[in-house]
Amino acid sequence: MTDYHDVAVTLPADVNQVDETGFVWAFLEGAAEPDRVRPGALIVAGDAIEPFLARVVDLVDGPKDTTIVHLDVVGVPDDAIDELRHARLLPQ
């Protein structure tokens, strides 16, 4: 399991915040490195305690000059790492 103090979340998001598109959404303005958040990018979203992997679906104009990011949840990082190790794409 990952030590949550070391987690660098690209975009703070709540996995339970789903809008009418059916995707999780968050405000781009919350990103520490907004240039990493672009359509098609695979990012770590959530927070340090409950991070999740997500694919950026799109960026749309939000209220009051904000940008809304739609995210397609891929899974949790530990599961992805286990699968990559199983496939021998990461060292054991």
Z-matrix of the N, CA and C atoms (Angstrom, degrees):
N
C 1 1.449
C 2 1.529 1 108.99
N 3 1.286 2 118.05 1 145.32
C 4 1.457 3 124.27 2 -178.24
C 5 1.518 4 110.56 3 -78.98
N 6 1.334 5 116.59 4 139.47
C 7 1.464 6 121.00 5 174.05
C 8 1.519 7 107.32 6 -74.03
N 9 1.329 8 117.06 7 115.59
C 10 1.461 9 120.49 8 -172.54
C 11 1.520 10 114.06 9 -63.30
N 12 1.328 11 118.11 10 -15.96
C 13 1.467 12 119.48 11 178.51
C 14 1.530 13 111.39 12 -72.31
N 15 1.324 14 116.69 13 -19.75
C 16 1.462 15 121.40 14 -177.22
C 17 1.525 16 113.67 15 -97.36
N 18 1.318 17 117.74 16 -0.94
C 19 1.461 18 121.07 17 -174.62
C 20 1.525 19 110.85 18 -75.56
N 21 1.327 20 115.98 19 127.84
C 22 1.467 21 121.58 20 175.31
C 23 1.526 22 107.48 21 -105.65
N 24 1.313 23 116.36 22 101.18
C 25 1.458 24 121.95 23 -179.28
C 26 1.525 25 108.82 24 -83.70
N 27 1.316 26 116.53 25 127.64
C 28 1.461 27 121.21 26 179.54
C 29 1.523 28 111.79 27 -73.37
N 30 1.346 29 116.22 28 -40.00
C 31 1.462 30 120.59 29 -178.34
C 32 1.524 31 110.04 30 -141.06
N 33 1.328 32 117.64 31 113.47
C 34 1.464 33 119.17 32 174.62
C 35 1.528 34 109.80 33 -60.42
N 36 1.326 35 115.91 34 132.24
C 37 1.464 36 120.51 35 -178.61
C 38 1.520 37 109.41 36 -157.64
N 39 1.315 38 115.23 37 155.81
C 40 1.461 39 122.54 38 175.41
C 41 1.522 40 107.03 39 -108.36
N 42 1.319 41 116.84 40 115.88
C 43 1.465 42 121.46 41 -176.38
C 44 1.530 43 112.28 42 -60.33
N 45 1.325 44 117.60 43 -16.47
C 46 1.465 45 121.46 44 179.22
C 47 1.523 46 113.33 45 -91.72
N 48 1.333 47 118.06 46 -4.30
C 49 1.468 48 121.96 47 179.25
C 50 1.527 49 108.98 48 -88.12
N 51 1.316 50 116.04 49 92.41
C 52 1.462 51 122.36 50 -179.17
C 53 1.524 52 108.09 51 -115.03
N 54 1.328 53 116.54 52 131.93
C 55 1.472 54 118.87 53 179.96
C 56 1.528 55 110.82 54 -100.81
N 57 1.324 56 116.08 55 -167.33
C 58 1.466 57 121.30 56 -175.42
C 59 1.525 58 113.46 57 -64.87
N 60 1.340 59 117.45 58 -14.80
C 61 1.464 60 120.24 59 177.17
C 62 1.527 61 111.56 60 -76.75
N 63 1.329 62 116.05 61 -16.89
C 64 1.457 63 120.89 62 -176.25
C 65 1.520 64 113.16 63 90.06
N 66 1.336 65 116.37 64 1.50
C 67 1.460 66 121.06 65 179.61
C 68 1.526 67 110.85 66 -106.99
N 69 1.332 68 114.72 67 154.10
C 70 1.463 69 120.71 68 170.21
C 71 1.518 70 106.90 69 -65.23
N 72 1.325 71 116.46 70 144.08
C 73 1.460 72 119.29 71 178.57
C 74 1.522 73 110.06 72 -130.41
N 75 1.334 74 115.36 73 155.45
C 76 1.462 75 122.92 74 176.81
C 77 1.526 76 107.77 75 -154.45
N 78 1.320 77 115.32 76 164.88
C 79 1.459 78 120.16 77 177.59
C 80 1.526 79 110.12 78 -89.27
N 81 1.319 80 116.72 79 129.37
C 82 1.461 81 122.17 80 177.96
C 83 1.520 82 111.27 81 -57.83
N 84 1.311 83 116.61 82 -31.46
C 85 1.463 84 120.90 83 -177.25
C 86 1.531 85 112.41 84 -62.02
N 87 1.325 86 118.23 85 -16.43
C 88 1.461 87 121.57 86 178.05
C 89 1.521 88 113.38 87 -82.26
N 90 1.318 89 117.37 88 -10.19
C 91 1.467 90 121.44 89 -176.79
C 92 1.518 91 111.43 90 -75.28
N 93 1.332 92 115.47 91 134.09
C 94 1.461 93 120.44 92 175.99
C 95 1.528 94 110.50 93 -70.00
N 96 1.332 95 116.69 94 -34.61
C 97 1.465 96 122.90 95 178.62
C 98 1.528 97 108.59 96 -128.25
N 99 1.336 98 117.33 97 78.56
C 100 1.463 99 119.98 98 -174.76
C 101 1.527 100 114.34 99 -61.00
N 102 1.328 101 118.38 100 -21.63
C 103 1.465 102 120.18 101 179.10
C 104 1.530 103 112.21 102 -68.00
N 105 1.333 104 117.96 103 -18.07
C 106 1.472 105 122.04 104 177.18
C 107 1.529 106 111.71 105 -80.49
N 108 1.339 107 116.34 106 -15.24
C 109 1.463 108 121.50 107 -176.18
C 110 1.523 109 108.22 108 -97.37
N 111 1.328 110 115.56 109 97.83
C 112 1.464 111 121.23 110 -178.72
C 113 1.529 112 107.87 111 -142.38
N 114 1.313 113 118.17 112 153.47
C 115 1.461 114 120.42 113 -178.58
C 116 1.532 115 111.92 114 -52.67
N 117 1.316 116 115.04 115 131.70
C 118 1.458 117 121.60 116 -179.68
C 119 1.513 118 114.63 117 92.82
N 120 1.332 119 117.64 118 -17.33
C 121 1.463 120 120.99 119 -177.81
C 122 1.526 121 110.92 120 -70.22
N 123 1.327 122 115.90 121 143.67
C 124 1.453 123 122.57 122 172.78
C 125 1.519 124 106.59 123 -97.28
N 126 1.340 125 116.79 124 121.25
C 127 1.462 126 120.79 125 -175.08
C 128 1.527 127 110.54 126 -131.04
N 129 1.328 128 114.93 127 165.19
C 130 1.460 129 121.49 128 169.54
C 131 1.518 130 106.50 129 -96.03
N 132 1.315 131 115.47 130 121.14
C 133 1.464 132 122.00 131 179.13
C 134 1.525 133 108.36 132 -119.23
N 135 1.320 134 116.07 133 179.60
C 136 1.458 135 120.61 134 -179.99
C 137 1.509 136 110.65 135 99.73
N 138 1.330 137 115.48 136 -132.25
C 139 1.463 138 120.79 137 176.28
C 140 1.525 139 108.13 138 -144.92
N 141 1.325 140 116.57 139 178.08
C 142 1.462 141 120.65 140 -175.10
C 143 1.525 142 112.54 141 -63.28
N 144 1.313 143 117.74 142 -28.65
C 145 1.464 144 120.90 143 -178.11
C 146 1.528 145 111.65 144 -84.67
N 147 1.330 146 117.43 145 -38.23
C 148 1.467 147 121.54 146 -179.57
C 149 1.531 148 111.06 147 -129.61
N 150 1.336 149 116.87 148 69.23
C 151 1.466 150 119.00 149 178.27
C 152 1.523 151 110.65 150 -76.07
N 153 1.323 152 115.62 151 155.75
C 154 1.461 153 120.14 152 173.65
C 155 1.520 154 109.22 153 -145.08
N 156 1.328 155 115.64 154 153.33
C 157 1.458 156 121.33 155 175.71
C 158 1.512 157 108.47 156 -85.62
N 159 1.322 158 115.50 157 138.52
C 160 1.460 159 119.82 158 -179.85
C 161 1.519 160 109.99 159 -145.47
N 162 1.314 161 114.89 160 148.72
C 163 1.459 162 121.99 161 173.06
C 164 1.517 163 106.80 162 -98.08
N 165 1.336 164 117.22 163 130.06
C 166 1.464 165 121.20 164 177.76
C 167 1.523 166 107.78 165 -73.18
N 168 1.331 167 115.88 166 120.67
C 169 1.464 168 121.87 167 -179.34
C 170 1.520 169 110.26 168 -83.18
N 171 1.328 170 115.46 169 -53.08
C 172 1.465 171 120.14 170 179.92
C 173 1.515 172 110.55 171 -163.52
N 174 1.320 173 114.92 172 171.12
C 175 1.459 174 123.29 173 173.52
C 176 1.520 175 106.03 174 -125.02
N 177 1.328 176 116.28 175 128.35
C 178 1.462 177 120.66 176 -178.51
C 179 1.521 178 109.70 177 -130.22
N 180 1.328 179 115.06 178 155.95
C 181 1.456 180 119.83 179 177.64
C 182 1.518 181 109.86 180 -64.79
N 183 1.330 182 115.23 181 134.00
C 184 1.457 183 121.59 182 177.60
C 185 1.513 184 110.37 183 -111.54
N 186 1.314 185 116.88 184 -171.44
C 187 1.459 186 120.52 185 179.86
C 188 1.529 187 112.01 186 -70.40
N 189 1.305 188 115.48 187 148.88
C 190 1.477 189 122.53 188 172.89
C 191 1.528 190 113.22 189 51.50
N 192 1.326 191 116.60 190 52.16
C 193 1.471 192 122.56 191 176.14
C 194 1.530 193 113.80 192 60.35
N 195 1.320 194 117.39 193 32.80
C 196 1.460 195 121.08 194 174.50
C 197 1.528 196 108.77 195 -103.86
N 198 1.314 197 115.13 196 167.40
C 199 1.459 198 121.03 197 176.45
C 200 1.521 199 108.73 198 -121.75
N 201 1.322 200 115.75 199 129.07
C 202 1.461 201 121.27 200 178.10
C 203 1.524 202 108.55 201 -97.77
N 204 1.328 203 114.95 202 133.62
C 205 1.459 204 122.44 203 177.79
C 206 1.525 205 107.82 204 -107.06
N 207 1.324 206 116.88 205 127.17
C 208 1.464 207 120.83 206 173.91
C 209 1.523 208 108.40 207 -97.66
N 210 1.330 209 115.31 208 134.99
C 211 1.456 210 122.16 209 -175.79
C 212 1.522 211 111.51 210 -123.00
N 213 1.320 212 116.04 211 136.72
C 214 1.457 213 122.32 212 172.64
C 215 1.531 214 106.30 213 -102.33
N 216 1.319 215 117.08 214 113.95
C 217 1.463 216 121.73 215 -175.66
C 218 1.525 217 109.99 216 -69.73
N 219 1.330 218 115.40 217 125.87
C 220 1.460 219 122.11 218 -179.68
C 221 1.525 220 110.44 219 -94.45
N 222 1.315 221 117.62 220 -40.68
C 223 1.462 222 121.83 221 -179.24
C 224 1.509 223 110.80 222 157.67
N 225 1.323 224 115.15 223 -167.52
C 226 1.461 225 119.78 224 178.97
C 227 1.525 226 109.05 225 -97.50
N 228 1.329 227 117.58 226 145.83
C 229 1.465 228 120.95 227 -174.94
C 230 1.524 229 114.46 228 -55.27
N 231 1.335 230 117.90 229 -41.38
C 232 1.465 231 119.39 230 -177.74
C 233 1.524 232 111.91 231 -61.43
N 234 1.335 233 117.60 232 -38.85
C 235 1.467 234 120.67 233 177.85
C 236 1.525 235 110.91 234 -65.58
N 237 1.326 236 116.29 235 -40.89
C 238 1.462 237 120.49 236 179.52
C 239 1.529 238 110.46 237 -64.62
N 240 1.320 239 117.00 238 -41.89
C 241 1.466 240 120.99 239 179.20
C 242 1.523 241 110.36 240 -63.50
N 243 1.337 242 116.93 241 -43.64
C 244 1.468 243 120.07 242 177.84
C 245 1.527 244 111.23 243 -58.17
N 246 1.328 245 116.57 244 -43.88
C 247 1.467 246 119.85 245 -179.15
C 248 1.533 247 111.34 246 -67.50
N 249 1.335 248 117.63 247 -39.77
C 250 1.463 249 120.58 248 178.00
C 251 1.525 250 111.12 249 -64.94
N 252 1.331 251 117.19 250 -36.66
C 253 1.469 252 120.05 251 175.87
C 254 1.527 253 110.41 252 -67.39
N 255 1.317 254 116.78 253 -41.91
C 256 1.466 255 121.04 254 178.46
C 257 1.535 256 110.51 255 -59.77
N 258 1.318 257 116.61 256 -38.01
C 259 1.467 258 121.71 257 179.40
C 260 1.527 259 112.39 258 -80.73
N 261 1.330 260 116.11 259 1.06
C 262 1.466 261 123.62 260 -179.21
C 263 1.523 262 112.61 261 63.08
N 264 1.331 263 115.55 262 29.26
C 265 1.464 264 120.14 263 175.24
C 266 1.522 265 111.11 264 -91.68
N 267 1.339 266 116.38 265 -14.84
C 268 1.459 267 123.34 266 173.19
C 269 1.521 268 107.74 267 -128.84
N 270 1.340 269 117.38 268 150.55
C 271 1.467 270 118.87 269 178.27
C 272 1.530 271 111.10 270 -67.01
N 273 1.336 272 115.02 271 151.08
C 274 1.462 273 120.87 272 177.20
C 275 1.495 274 107.32 273 -70.32
